[in-house]
Amino acid sequence: MIHTQTSIPRPEFPRPDWQRTDWLNLNGSWSFGFDPDNRGVAEHWFNGSAHELPQQIMVPFSWVSPLSGIGENVLGIGWYSRTIKWAPAQQRDRIFLRFGAVDYHCDVWVNQIHVGRHSGGYGTFEFDVTEAWKCNGDNSLVIRVEDNDEPYQARGKQGYGEIRGIWQTVWLEARPDNYVQRVQFTTQLDGTIEVQGIIHASAGGDAVLSFSFDEGQINHSLELSLEPGVQHFHSSFQVTKPRLWSPETPHLYEGMITLESGSSEDPGDNNPTKNSKVRIDSIATYFGIRTIGTVKHEGMESRWITLNDKPIFLNGTLDQSFHPTGFFTYPTDEEMRDEIYRLKRIGLNMVRIHIKPEEPRKLYWADKLGMLVMEDMPCFWGTPDDQAKSAYEPEALETIYRDWNHPSIYSWVMFNETWGLLHESEDESGTVKTYMPETQQWVKEIYEWAKSIDATRLVEDNSPCRYDHVESDLNTWHFYLNGYQLVRDHIEDAVQSTRPGSNWNYIDGHQQSDAPLMNSECGAVWGIEGSAGDSDLAWQYKYMLNEFRRHDKICGFVFTEFKDVTNEFNGYYRIDDSDKDFGYEGFIEGMSLYDLHRPDFVVIDAPPCTTVNSGQMVSVSLAVSSFADTHHGKPMQLSWELWYDSLGCRTIADHGLEDISWNTYGVTQLPQLQVQMPRTDAIAILAIELKDPADPAVRSAVARNFITFDVRSDAAAGLYALEGQWLQIAPTDSLNKQWDYTWQALNDHKVNGSNRNDNHNGGFFEYDIDISSLTRFNSISFGDIDIYLEAAAKVLLAKDQQLIDDPTVDISYMHGRKADPGMNLNSYYMTDAKKHFSTVQVYIDGQPVELLQLPDDPADSRGVLSWHYQQDDRKLDEAGSYGYLQRIRIPSKMMPGIIEKGSFRLKLEVPAGLPEESGGLCLYGRNAGRYPIDILVNYK
C-alpha cells in the first residue's frame, strides 16, 4: 500500500547519503509514560492494550527538550507506544524498523514480540521486523528506553540539555530479501573510485550490482555470485575529468546503487533465470572526490594538512550543535542547512562537531554546501574501566561506518580533553586524577584501531587541554587566554616547541612526530576569571588570528564557539541565530569577519593598539600568510592608509601603495612600512588591503587587516584640529547627578547612570563649566562654543545593580541553562541586533538646546581605548564599550550672558517615560571608548 504522510516534525528522509524510496516516517505524536519503579516489563507494558501510557510525546525529540511536549529531565525509564498500519509496495519485501539514535538502552516490541535491543546514545541501528509485522492490519509498536547516565555511557556534551530517549528520526523501510547493507567509497584525485561494501543475501544466486552517477554519465556494474548470509565485495571504476570536492567547489556525484538478484521458487535451484522473479534493491547516494593528507614542506619541521594534495589553512569553530528548543535535535532540516550557511557566510571552511557525531542530514548539508568537518566521538564521563571501554568501541565503530561517505569529514577525534580517561585516587591533598599508563596504551590502541578502519582521514587520539597526546595524526592543543602579550607568547612557545622528538604536548615520554600543528580550541571565554560572560569577542579574536597566521607551522584553529549556548556567550552568533556586530567595518570599509578567514592573510606583526607620540615615525613589520596558490607568482599590491577621526571628520594622515609578490605557501616576509603618526591626539588606524591589480572591482580586496595607535600629544588639554581654544572636563567630575545607580569604570575614565527596569523616571548628570580661561584675554569676546562628548545609552545589568546593592555577594560565575549573562562580573553585552537606545535632553543654564538620540550601548572592536587601557587580562572592566560622538552648539542668543559670567551649567538628562531596557546614560573620558577626549569645550 502507499501511505500518505501527514504533517509531522522532521518529515524528510533522515539519510540522504543512503536513501530508499519505500519508507514510512514514524515521527510525530506517540503515547508515552515514565516507569520510575521499573514495573513495565514485569507487567507486560509491551502489550499495548495492557497498559495505557498517560502522556503524549513528540518524536524525535528528547523527552527533556521543550519540543518533545514532556520537557522533564527525568532519569530512568520511558515507554513509547503507537499503532501503525503500513505495508511495503512490494509484497515480498522485508520490513526494517530503523532508528537514527536513541539514548541509551532501547528494547523494541512489535505486536508483543521482542524484536531487538540496542545500547548506545549516538549510533544508528535497525531491526528486521518482517516476521512480527502484519501487512494487512494494525501493528502495535512499543519501545522501552532506559537512560540512567551511567558512568560508562557515552554522553558527550549533554550538560547544555540532556538527550534522553528517542532523539533522531524513527522510520520503517522496505527492502528485498537480497539487499545492499553498506557501501564505502574511497576516491583518488585521478578519478579512481574504490568501492567496498556488504550485501545481505537471504538466498544464493547470481546478481548484478550496478553504479550509476552524474545523470548516467558514470556507469559501472559488477557480477556477483551470492551465498546466503553476509557477503563482502570490492570493485573500482573511473571518473573521467573528475571534479574535485572542496569547500569552494563542493561537487557531489549523485546517483544510484542497484542490486538485481533472482529469488528462485525452488530453494535448491540457484539458477536465477529459471522460475524466478528479479528483485531490485535501489539506493540513492552520492560521493565526493577528494583526498585528505599531510605534506612536509622544504625546510619545515612539521607537516601541513592537505586537501586534494594542496596545503590548506583550517579556519574552524567549535559547534555544540545545540538548539534551545530541540536540544541536540534540530526542529527542521532548513535550520541545519542554515547552520552551514552561517558558517560559510563568515568565511569559515571547517567546523568541529563537539564530542558527538553530527546528524546525517547536517553532514549532508556540509557535503552539499562545502564545509570540512572534524567529527568527535562521544565520550563517557566515568573512569576507563572495562565496561566503559566495551560500551565505547561499538558506538565509535557505528559512527565511522555510518558517516564514511561524507566527503566533508576529514578527521575523527577519538577523545576530548581526557574526559573519561582519568582514574581518581585520594591523597592528603584530596582527589587526584591521573591519566594512567595503561589508559594511555588503550587510547593508543584506539587510535591505531580507528586508523586501521579508515586510513583515508586524519585520526586524533585525544584533543588535549592537558598537553597529553599519546599518538596522533594531528598535534592539536587547547588554550583560553585574554591579553595580547599572553596570547602572543603562548602561541610562540607552542610553535617553538613543535618538532619531531619534542615532549611538548605529549605525556609520559611519548614524543611528537612531524604531525601538523593545529589549535583545536581557543578563545578568551575561559581565559578570564569566572568566564568572559557576555562581552566583546572581536578585539581578542582579531589579534589571536593574526598571531596564528604569523607562524608557518600552524595549520588552523578551532574557535570556541559557533553560537552562544546556555551559559556561554562567546559565539559568532546569538543562540537565536541573530548576528553580533564585530565592528571591523569601522576601521576598513567593507571589512568583516570573512577577511580574517581568507586563505591569503596580511600579517601585521604588532599589538592591536600601541601608545605613540604625536608626529612619531613608526616602523611596522608585515608578512603574507598564503594557503592557496591562486596568487602565487602574480604581481600584487599592498594598499595602506593611516587615518583618524578628527572629531567627526575622517582625516588621512599618510598612505601608500606597494608592489609585492610571493610564490610559496606559508609565511613570506614583506618590507617594513614607515608610517608617520598625526600631530594631534587621535586614535589612528593603519588599514591595509591586499589587492590584485587584475581584478577590476574598485573595492575588491584579497585580504584586509588593521592595527590602531593611541596618538598622544604633550598638550595639557590635548591637541586637536580645532580653531580657537578649548578645555576638557572629566565625565566623572559632575556637580550633580540623579539615578538609581551611578558608578565609574575604566579606571575612572567612564561614568554610568541608570535606573531599575521598573523605574522610568529618567536621570541626569550636571556639570558647572568655567570658561573664563578661554575668554579672559579678550576684553571684548565674540564667538561660539561647541561641546564635544562621547555618550551612549546605559543598560543596567544585574551585576551592576548587585555590586552596588550588596558588593559582598559572589556573582563571579553563573552556571546553568537559565544563566543570566548580566550577572557575570565581566559582562558588557556585545553589540548585536538588539538595540538599547536612549534619549538625552541637553540643557544649558536650564534652557533646552538639543535633543540627542543615542542608538545603543555598544561594545565591540571599535571601543579601542576601553580595550587598550584594561588593567587586568584576567578581569574585564566594561571592555570594548564605546559611545557616539556628539557635537552640541550653544545657541548664539545665550552666548553674551555666558561670556559675561565666564561659565555655564551643562545638564544631560534622560527624560522620564522611556520603554523598558532603554534609557540610561554613560559618558566616556580620554582613556575610554572610541574618541580620545573628555567633555571638550571649544571656544572660537
Residue pairs with C-beta under 8 A, 6 or more apart in sequence:
1 86
1 87
1 89
2 89
3 24
3 86
5 11
5 24
5 25
6 28
8 25
8 27
8 28
9 27
9 28
9 58
9 59
9 60
9 61
9 67
9 331
9 332
10 25
10 27
10 60
10 169
10 329
10 330
10 331
10 332
10 333
11 25
11 27
12 333
12 361
13 19
13 23
13 25
13 171
14 100
14 168
14 169
14 171
14 359
14 360
14 361
15 360
15 361
16 284
16 286
16 360
16 361
16 364
17 285
17 286
17 360
17 363
17 364
17 367
17 405
17 406
18 283
18 285
18 405
19 283
19 284
19 285
20 173
20 174
20 175
20 281
20 282
20 283
20 284
21 282
21 284
22 88
22 89
22 90
22 93
22 173
22 174
23 171
23 172
23 173
23 174
24 84
24 86
24 171
24 172
24 173
25 169
25 170
25 171
26 59
26 82
26 84
26 141
26 169
26 170
26 171
26 172
27 58
27 59
27 60
27 169
27 170
27 171
28 58
28 59
29 56
29 57
29 58
29 59
30 56
30 57
30 58
30 59
30 80
30 81
30 82
31 52
31 53
31 55
31 56
31 57
31 80
31 81
31 82
32 53
32 55
32 56
32 57
32 63
32 70
32 78
32 79
32 80
32 81
33 51
33 53
33 54
33 55
33 78
33 79
34 74
34 76
34 77
34 78
34 79
35 45
35 76
35 77
35 78
35 79
35 144
36 74
36 76
36 77
38 76
38 77
39 45
40 46
40 51
40 77
40 79
40 144
41 144
43 50
43 51
44 50
44 51
45 51
45 53
45 79
45 142
45 144
46 109
46 112
46 114
46 142
46 144
47 112
47 140
47 142
48 81
48 83
48 112
48 140
48 142
51 79
53 79
53 80
53 81
55 69
55 70
56 69
57 63
57 68
57 69
57 70
57 80
57 165
58 67
58 68
58 69
59 80
59 166
59 170
60 100
60 166
60 167
60 168
60 169
60 170
60 329
61 67
61 68
61 69
61 167
61 326
61 327
61 329
62 68
62 103
62 161
62 162
62 163
62 164
62 165
62 166
62 167
62 326
62 327
62 328
62 329
63 70
63 71
63 72
63 74
63 78
63 164
63 165
64 70
64 71
64 72
64 73
64 74
64 161
64 162
64 163
64 164
64 327
65 71
65 161
65 325
65 326
65 327
65 329
66 324
66 325
66 326
67 325
67 326
67 329
67 331
73 162
73 164
74 164
75 147
75 148
75 149
75 164
76 146
76 147
76 148
77 144
77 145
77 146
78 144
78 145
78 147
78 164
78 165
79 142
79 143
79 144
79 145
80 142
80 143
80 144
80 145
80 165
80 166
81 140
81 141
81 142
81 143
82 141
83 138
83 139
83 140
83 141
84 138
84 139
84 141
84 172
85 137
85 138
85 139
86 139
86 172
87 135
87 136
88 95
88 135
88 174
89 174
90 174
90 176
91 135
92 176
92 177
92 263
92 279
93 174
93 175
93 176
94 128
94 130
94 174
94 175
94 176
94 177
94 179
94 202
95 128
95 129
95 130
95 133
95 172
95 173
95 174
96 126
96 127
96 128
96 129
96 172
96 173
96 174
96 175
97 108
97 110
97 115
97 126
97 127
97 129
97 141
97 170
97 171
97 172
98 124
98 125
98 126
98 170
98 171
98 172
98 173
99 106
99 118
99 124
99 125
99 126
99 166
99 168
99 170
100 124
100 167
100 168
100 169
100 170
100 359
100 360
101 121
101 122
101 123
101 124
101 166
101 167
101 168
102 118
102 121
102 125
102 143
102 145
102 165
102 166
102 167
102 168
103 121
103 122
103 145
103 147
103 163
103 164
103 165
103 167
104 119
104 120
104 121
104 145
104 146
104 147
104 148
104 150
104 153
105 117
105 118
105 119
105 145
105 146
105 147
106 117
106 118
106 119
106 125
106 143
106 144
106 145
107 114
107 116
107 117
107 143
107 144
107 145
108 114
108 115
108 116
108 117
108 127
108 129
108 141
108 142
108 143
108 144
109 115
109 140
109 141
109 142
109 143
110 129
110 132
110 133
110 139
110 140
110 141
111 132
111 133
111 134
111 139
111 140
112 140
113 131
113 132
115 127
115 128
115 129
115 132
116 125
116 127
118 125
119 391
120 154
120 391
120 394
120 395
120 398
121 147
121 153
121 154
121 155
121 156
121 163
121 378
121 395
122 154
122 156
122 356
122 357
122 378
122 395
122 398
122 399
123 394
123 395
123 398
123 399
123 402
124 168
124 360
124 398
124 402
125 398
126 173
133 139
143 166
145 164
145 165
145 166
147 153
147 163
147 164
147 165
149 155
149 381
150 382
151 380
151 381
151 382
151 383
151 388
152 380
152 382
152 385
152 387
152 388
152 390
152 391
153 380
153 381
153 391
154 377
154 378
154 379
154 380
154 391
154 392
154 395
155 163
155 378
155 379
155 380
155 381
156 354
156 355
156 356
156 376
156 378
156 379
157 320
157 354
157 355
157 356
158 328
160 320
160 322
160 327
160 565
160 566
160 567
160 817
161 322
161 327
161 328
161 566
161 817
162 327
163 327
163 328
167 327
167 328
167 329
168 329
168 359
175 281
176 259
176 261
176 263
176 279
176 280
176 281
177 201
177 202
177 203
177 263
177 279
178 199
178 200
178 201
178 202
178 203
178 207
178 226
178 259
178 261
178 263
178 279
178 281
179 199
179 200
179 259
179 281
180 197
180 198
180 199
180 200
180 209
180 257
180 259
180 281
180 283
181 197
181 198
181 199
181 200
181 230
182 197
182 198
182 401
183 195
183 196
183 197
183 257
183 283
183 285
183 405
184 195
184 196
184 197
184 401
184 404
184 405
185 193
185 194
185 195
185 287
185 404
185 405
186 193
186 194
186 195
186 196
186 456
187 193
187 194
187 287
187 288
187 289
187 290
187 291
187 407
188 194
188 289
188 291
189 242
189 244
189 289
189 290
189 291
189 308
189 309
190 242
191 238
191 239
191 240
191 241
191 242
191 289
192 236
192 237
192 238
192 239
193 236
193 237
193 238
193 239
193 287
193 289
194 234
194 235
194 236
195 211
195 233
195 234
195 235
195 236
195 237
196 232
196 233
196 234
196 235
197 232
197 233
198 230
198 231
198 232
198 233
199 207
199 209
199 224
199 226
199 230
199 231
199 232
199 233
199 259
200 229
200 230
200 231
201 207
201 226
201 227
201 228
201 229
201 230
201 231
201 261
202 228
202 263
203 226
203 228
203 261
203 263
203 264
203 267
204 225
204 226
204 227
204 228
204 270
205 225
205 226
205 261
205 262
205 263
205 264
205 270
205 271
205 272
205 276
206 223
206 224
206 225
206 226
206 261
206 262
206 270
206 272
207 223
207 224
207 225
207 226
207 259
207 260
207 261
207 262
207 272
208 221
208 222
208 223
208 224
208 259
208 260
208 261
209 221
209 222
209 223
209 224
209 233
209 235
209 257
209 258
209 259
210 219
210 220
210 221
210 222
210 256
210 257
210 258
210 259
210 260
211 218
211 219
211 220
211 221
211 237
211 255
211 256
211 257
212 218
212 219
212 255
212 256
212 258
213 219
213 253
213 254
213 255
213 256
213 286
213 287
214 239
214 253
214 254
214 255
215 255
218 237
218 239
218 253
218 255
220 235
220 237
222 233
222 235
224 231
224 233
226 261
239 253
239 289
242 289
243 249
243 251
243 289
244 251
244 289
244 290
244 308
245 251
245 252
245 288
245 289
245 290
245 367
245 370
245 407
246 290
246 307
246 308
246 370
247 344
247 349
247 350
247 370
247 371
247 372
248 370
249 370
250 288
250 367
250 368
250 369
250 370
250 407
251 288
251 289
252 286
252 287
252 288
252 367
252 368
252 407
253 286
253 287
253 288
253 289
254 284
254 285
254 286
255 284
255 285
255 286
256 282
256 283
256 284
256 285
257 282
257 283
257 285
258 280
258 281
258 282
258 283
259 280
259 281
259 282
260 278
260 279
260 280
261 272
261 278
261 279
261 281
262 271
262 272
262 273
262 276
262 277
262 278
262 279
263 272
263 276
263 277
263 279
264 270
264 271
264 272
264 274
264 275
264 276
265 275
265 276
266 275
269 275
272 278
285 405
286 367
286 405
287 405
287 407
288 367
288 407
288 408
289 407
290 307
290 308
290 407
291 306
291 307
291 308
291 309
291 456
292 305
292 306
292 307
292 410
292 411
292 456
292 457
292 458
293 305
293 306
293 309
294 303
294 304
294 305
294 306
294 458
294 473
294 515
294 516
295 303
295 304
295 306
295 309
295 311
296 302
296 303
296 304
296 514
297 303
297 304
297 311
297 552
297 665
297 666
300 552
300 553
300 666
301 498
301 499
301 500
301 514
301 553
302 475
302 498
302 499
302 500
302 512
302 514
302 515
302 516
302 517
302 553
303 514
303 515
303 516
304 311
304 312
304 516
304 555
304 665
305 311
305 312
305 314
305 410
305 458
305 474
305 516
305 518
305 555
305 556
306 312
307 372
307 410
310 628
310 629
311 555
311 627
311 665
311 666
312 349
312 555
312 556
312 599
312 627
313 549
313 555
313 556
313 599
313 625
313 627
314 349
314 350
314 372
314 518
314 555
314 556
314 557
314 558
315 347
315 348
315 349
315 350
315 556
315 557
315 596
315 597
316 348
316 349
316 350
316 351
316 352
316 372
316 374
316 556
316 557
316 558
316 559
317 343
317 348
317 350
317 351
317 352
317 558
317 559
317 560
317 561
317 562
317 572
318 351
318 352
318 354
318 521
318 558
318 559
318 560
318 561
318 562
319 339
319 343
319 351
319 352
319 353
319 354
319 561
319 562
319 563
320 354
320 561
320 562
320 563
320 565
321 328
321 353
321 354
321 356
321 358
321 359
321 362
322 328
322 563
322 565
322 566
323 329
323 330
323 331
323 335
324 566
324 575
324 576
325 331
328 356
329 359
330 336
330 339
330 359
330 362
333 361
336 359
336 361
336 362
336 365
337 365
337 369
338 577
339 362
339 365
339 562
340 362
340 365
340 366
340 368
340 369
340 371
341 369
342 562
342 572
342 573
342 577
343 351
343 371
343 562
344 369
344 370
344 371
345 594
346 572
346 592
346 593
346 594
346 597
347 593
347 594
347 595
347 596
347 597
347 598
348 371
348 597
349 370
349 371
349 372
349 597
350 371
350 372
350 373
350 374
350 410
350 556
350 558
351 366
351 371
351 372
351 373
351 374
351 562
352 373
352 374
352 376
352 413
352 520
352 558
353 373
353 374
353 375
353 376
354 376
354 416
354 561
355 376
355 377
355 378
355 379
355 416
355 419
356 376
356 378
357 375
357 376
357 377
357 378
357 399
357 402
357 403
358 366
358 373
358 375
358 403
360 402
360 403
363 373
363 403
363 406
363 408
363 409
364 406
365 371
366 372
366 373
366 406
366 408
367 406
367 407
367 408
370 408
371 408
372 408
372 409
372 410
373 406
373 408
373 409
373 410
373 411
374 409
374 410
374 411
374 413
374 520
374 558
375 399
375 403
375 409
375 411
375 412
375 413
376 413
376 416
376 463
377 392
377 395
377 396
377 399
377 412
377 413
377 414
377 415
378 395
379 392
379 415
379 416
379 419
379 420
380 388
380 391
380 392
380 419
380 420
381 419
381 420
382 388
382 420
383 420
383 422
383 423
383 424
384 420
384 421
384 422
384 423
384 439
384 442
388 420
389 442
393 446
393 449
396 414
396 446
396 450
397 453
400 412
400 450
400 453
400 454
403 409
404 454
409 457
410 457
410 458
411 457
411 458
411 459
411 460
411 473
411 474
412 450
412 454
412 457
412 458
412 459
412 460
413 460
413 462
413 463
413 520
414 443
414 446
414 447
414 450
414 459
414 460
414 461
414 462
415 421
415 443
415 446
415 461
415 462
415 463
416 462
416 463
417 462
417 463
417 464
417 465
417 466
417 478
418 435
418 462
418 464
418 465
418 466
418 468
421 435
421 439
421 443
421 462
422 433
422 434
422 435
422 439
423 433
423 434
423 436
423 439
424 431
424 432
424 433
424 434
425 431
425 432
425 434
426 432
435 466
435 468
435 507
435 508
437 508
440 470
440 507
440 508
440 510
443 461
443 462
443 470
444 461
444 470
444 471
446 461
447 459
447 460
447 461
447 470
447 471
447 472
448 471
450 459
451 459
451 473
458 473
458 474
459 472
459 473
460 472
460 473
460 474
460 476
460 520
461 469
461 470
461 471
461 472
462 468
462 469
462 470
462 472
463 476
463 478
463 520
463 521
464 476
464 477
464 478
464 505
465 477
465 478
465 521
466 507
467 477
467 504
467 505
467 506
467 507
468 505
468 506
468 507
469 475
469 476
469 505
469 506
469 507
469 510
469 512
470 506
470 507
470 510
471 510
472 515
473 515
473 516
474 515
474 516
474 518
474 520
475 498
475 505
475 512
475 513
475 515
475 516
475 517
475 518
476 517
476 518
476 519
476 520
477 494
477 505
477 519
477 520
478 519
478 520
478 521
478 522
479 490
479 519
479 521
479 522
479 527
480 521
480 522
480 523
480 524
480 525
480 526
480 527
480 560
481 487
481 490
481 524
481 527
481 873
482 524
482 527
482 528
482 532
482 540
482 873
482 874
482 876
483 527
483 873
484 543
484 607
484 608
485 607
486 527
486 873
487 540
487 543
487 544
487 547
488 543
488 547
491 547
491 548
491 550
491 551
491 554
492 551
494 504
494 505
494 517
495 517
495 551
495 553
495 554
497 504
497 505
498 504
498 505
498 512
498 517
498 553
499 512
500 511
500 512
500 513
500 514
501 511
501 512
502 511
502 512
503 509
503 510
503 511
503 512
504 512
505 512
506 512
516 555
517 553
517 554
517 555
518 554
518 555
518 556
518 557
519 548
519 554
519 556
519 557
519 558
520 557
520 558
521 558
521 560
522 544
522 557
522 558
522 559
522 560
523 537
523 540
523 541
523 544
523 559
523 560
523 561
523 570
524 532
524 537
524 540
524 570
525 531
525 532
525 560
525 561
525 568
525 570
526 532
527 873
527 874
528 826
528 873
528 874
528 875
528 876
529 812
529 825
529 826
529 874
529 875
530 812
530 813
530 824
530 825
530 826
531 568
531 813
531 824
531 826
532 569
532 570
532 824
532 826
532 876
533 569
533 821
533 824
533 825
533 826
533 827
533 876
534 564
534 569
534 821
534 822
534 824
534 827
534 828
534 829
534 830
535 569
535 826
535 827
535 828
535 829
535 830
535 859
535 876
535 879
535 880
536 828
536 830
536 831
536 859
536 860
536 861
536 863
536 867
536 879
536 880
537 570
537 572
537 580
537 582
537 830
538 582
538 583
538 584
538 830
538 860
538 861
538 880
539 608
539 860
539 861
539 863
539 867
539 879
539 880
541 559
541 582
541 596
542 584
542 596
542 608
542 861
543 607
543 608
545 557
545 596
545 601
546 603
546 604
546 705
548 554
548 557
549 601
549 603
549 625
549 667
550 603
550 605
550 623
550 625
550 667
551 667
552 666
552 667
559 572
560 568
560 570
561 568
561 570
561 571
562 571
562 572
562 573
563 571
563 572
563 573
563 574
563 575
563 577
564 570
564 571
564 573
564 574
564 575
565 571
565 575
566 575
566 816
566 817
566 818
566 819
567 814
567 815
567 816
567 817
567 819
569 821
569 827
569 830
571 580
572 580
572 593
573 579
573 580
574 580
574 832
574 833
578 832
578 833
578 834
579 832
579 833
580 830
580 831
580 832
580 860
581 830
581 831
581 832
581 858
581 860
582 592
582 593
582 860
582 861
583 831
583 858
583 860
583 861
583 862
584 591
584 592
584 593
584 595
584 706
584 861
585 591
585 592
586 861
586 862
587 685
587 687
587 706
587 708
587 861
587 862
588 685
588 687
588 689
588 704
588 706
589 699
590 699
590 701
590 704
591 704
591 706
595 701
595 703
595 704
595 705
596 705
598 702
598 703
599 626
599 627
599 628
599 630
600 624
600 625
600 626
600 627
600 628
600 630
600 631
600 690
600 702
600 703
601 624
601 625
601 626
601 703
601 705
602 622
602 623
602 624
602 638
602 688
602 689
602 690
602 703
602 704
602 705
603 622
603 623
603 624
603 625
603 667
603 705
604 620
604 621
604 622
604 686
604 688
604 705
604 706
604 707
605 620
605 621
605 622
605 623
606 620
606 621
606 707
607 707
608 707
608 708
608 867
608 868
609 707
609 708
609 709
609 710
609 864
609 867
609 868
610 618
610 707
610 708
610 709
610 710
611 709
611 710
611 712
611 868
612 618
612 677
612 709
612 710
612 711
612 712
613 677
613 711
613 712
613 713
614 677
614 678
614 679
614 680
614 681
614 682
614 711
614 712
614 713
614 714
614 719
615 676
615 677
615 678
615 679
616 676
616 677
616 711
617 674
617 675
617 676
617 677
618 674
618 675
618 676
618 677
618 709
619 672
619 673
619 674
619 675
620 672
620 673
620 674
620 675
620 686
620 707
621 669
621 672
622 638
622 669
622 670
622 671
622 672
622 673
622 688
623 667
623 668
623 669
623 670
624 660
624 662
624 667
624 668
624 670
624 690
624 703
625 666
625 667
626 632
626 662
626 664
626 665
626 666
626 667
626 668
627 665
627 666
629 665
631 662
631 692
631 702
632 662
632 663
632 664
633 661
633 663
634 661
634 692
634 694
635 659
635 661
635 693
636 659
636 660
636 661
636 662
636 690
636 691
636 692
636 693
636 702
637 657
637 658
637 659
637 660
637 690
637 691
637 692
637 693
638 657
638 658
638 659
638 660
638 670
638 688
638 689
638 690
638 691
639 655
639 656
639 657
639 688
639 689
639 690
639 691
640 655
640 656
640 657
640 658
640 673
640 675
640 686
640 687
640 688
640 689
641 652
641 654
641 655
641 686
641 687
642 652
642 653
642 654
642 655
642 675
642 676
642 677
642 678
642 684
642 685
642 686
642 687
643 650
643 651
643 652
643 653
643 684
643 685
643 687
644 650
644 651
644 653
644 678
644 680
644 682
644 683
644 684
644 685
644 711
645 651
645 682
645 683
645 885
645 930
645 931
646 680
646 682
646 720
646 721
647 720
647 721
647 722
647 788
647 885
647 887
647 931
647 933
647 936
648 885
648 887
649 721
651 678
651 721
653 676
653 677
653 678
653 684
654 675
654 676
656 673
658 670
658 671
658 673
660 670
662 668
673 686
675 686
677 684
677 709
677 711
678 684
678 711
679 713
679 719
680 711
680 713
680 719
680 720
680 721
681 711
681 712
681 713
681 715
681 718
681 719
681 720
681 932
681 933
682 711
682 932
683 708
683 709
683 710
683 711
683 864
683 865
683 930
683 931
683 932
684 708
684 709
684 711
685 706
685 707
685 708
685 709
686 706
686 707
686 708
686 709
687 704
687 706
688 704
688 705
688 706
689 701
689 703
689 704
690 701
690 702
690 703
690 704
691 700
691 701
691 702
692 700
692 702
708 864
708 868
710 864
710 865
710 868
710 932
711 932
712 932
713 719
717 726
717 727
717 728
718 726
718 728
718 926
718 932
718 933
718 936
720 726
720 933
720 936
722 938
722 940
723 938
723 940
724 774
724 783
724 938
724 939
724 940
725 773
725 774
725 938
725 939
725 940
726 774
726 936
726 937
726 938
726 939
727 771
727 773
727 774
727 936
727 937
728 926
728 933
728 934
728 935
728 936
728 937
729 767
729 769
729 934
729 935
729 937
730 748
730 749
730 925
730 926
730 934
730 935
731 749
731 750
731 751
731 765
731 789
731 923
731 924
731 925
731 934
731 935
732 744
732 748
732 749
732 750
732 751
732 925
733 767
734 751
734 765
734 766
734 767
735 766
735 767
735 768
735 905
736 764
736 765
736 766
737 753
737 763
737 764
737 765
737 766
738 763
738 764
739 753
739 754
739 755
739 763
739 764
739 920
740 754
740 755
740 756
740 759
740 763
740 796
741 752
741 753
741 754
741 755
741 756
741 796
741 800
741 801
741 804
742 751
742 752
742 753
743 751
743 752
743 800
743 803
743 804
744 750
744 751
744 752
745 751
745 752
745 877
745 878
745 881
745 928
746 865
746 866
746 869
746 877
746 878
746 881
746 924
746 925
746 927
746 928
747 869
747 871
747 877
747 927
748 925
749 865
749 869
749 924
749 925
749 926
749 927
749 928
750 866
750 878
750 881
750 922
750 923
750 924
750 925
750 928
750 929
751 765
751 922
751 923
752 794
752 800
752 920
752 921
752 922
753 763
753 764
753 765
753 794
753 910
753 920
753 921
753 922
754 763
754 794
754 795
754 796
754 800
754 919
754 920
754 921
755 761
755 762
755 763
755 796
755 919
755 920
756 796
756 801
757 796
757 916
757 917
760 912
760 913
760 914
760 916
760 919
761 912
762 909
762 910
762 911
762 912
762 913
762 914
762 919
763 909
763 910
763 920
763 921
764 907
764 908
764 909
764 910
764 921
765 907
765 908
765 921
765 923
766 905
766 906
766 907
766 908
767 905
767 906
767 907
767 935
768 903
768 905
769 903
769 904
769 905
769 906
769 935
769 937
770 902
770 903
771 785
771 898
771 899
771 902
771 903
771 904
771 937
771 939
772 902
772 903
774 937
774 939
775 781
775 899
775 902
775 939
776 902
781 899
783 895
783 899
783 939
783 940
784 889
784 890
784 892
784 895
784 939
784 940
785 889
785 890
785 895
785 898
785 904
785 937
785 938
785 939
786 887
786 888
786 889
786 890
786 937
786 938
786 940
787 886
787 887
787 888
787 890
787 906
787 935
787 936
787 937
787 938
788 885
788 886
788 887
788 888
788 931
788 933
788 935
788 936
788 938
789 885
789 886
789 888
789 923
789 924
789 933
789 935
789 936
790 882
790 883
790 884
790 885
790 886
790 923
790 924
790 929
790 930
790 931
790 933
791 840
791 852
791 854
791 883
791 884
791 886
791 908
791 921
791 922
791 923
791 924
792 838
792 854
792 856
792 857
792 858
792 881
792 882
792 883
792 884
792 921
792 922
792 924
793 836
793 837
793 838
793 854
793 855
793 856
793 857
793 918
793 919
793 920
793 921
793 922
794 838
794 857
794 919
794 920
794 921
794 922
795 829
795 836
795 857
795 917
795 920
796 920
797 822
797 823
797 827
797 828
797 829
798 811
798 820
798 822
798 823
799 811
799 822
799 823
799 824
799 825
799 827
800 822
802 809
802 811
802 823
803 811
803 825
811 823
811 824
811 825
812 824
812 825
813 824
814 820
814 821
814 823
814 824
821 827
821 829
822 829
825 875
825 876
826 875
826 876
826 879
828 859
828 876
828 878
828 879
828 880
828 881
829 857
829 859
830 859
830 860
830 880
831 856
831 858
831 859
831 860
835 855
835 856
836 856
836 857
836 917
836 918
836 920
837 853
837 854
837 855
837 856
837 918
838 854
838 857
838 910
838 914
838 918
838 919
838 920
838 921
839 851
839 852
839 853
839 854
839 910
839 911
839 914
839 919
840 851
840 852
840 854
840 908
840 909
840 910
840 921
841 848
841 850
841 851
841 852
841 908
841 909
841 910
841 911
842 848
842 849
842 850
842 851
842 852
842 888
842 906
842 907
842 908
843 849
843 905
843 906
843 907
843 908
843 909
844 890
844 891
844 894
844 898
844 904
844 905
844 906
844 907
845 894
845 897
845 898
845 904
845 905
846 905
846 907
847 894
849 888
849 890
849 891
849 894
850 888
850 889
852 886
852 888
852 908
854 883
854 884
854 921
855 884
857 881
857 920
857 922
858 881
858 882
858 883
859 866
859 878
859 879
859 880
859 881
859 882
860 880
860 882
861 867
861 880
862 880
862 882
862 930
863 879
863 880
863 881
863 882
863 929
863 930
864 882
864 930
865 882
865 924
865 926
865 927
865 928
865 929
865 930
865 932
866 878
866 879
866 880
866 881
866 882
866 924
866 928
866 929
867 879
867 880
868 927
869 927
869 928
870 876
870 877
870 879
871 877
881 922
881 928
881 929
882 924
882 928
882 929
882 930
883 922
883 923
883 924
883 929
883 930
885 930
885 931
890 898
890 904
894 904
898 904
906 935
908 921
908 923
910 919
910 920
910 921
923 935
924 930
924 931
925 933
925 934
926 932
926 933
926 934
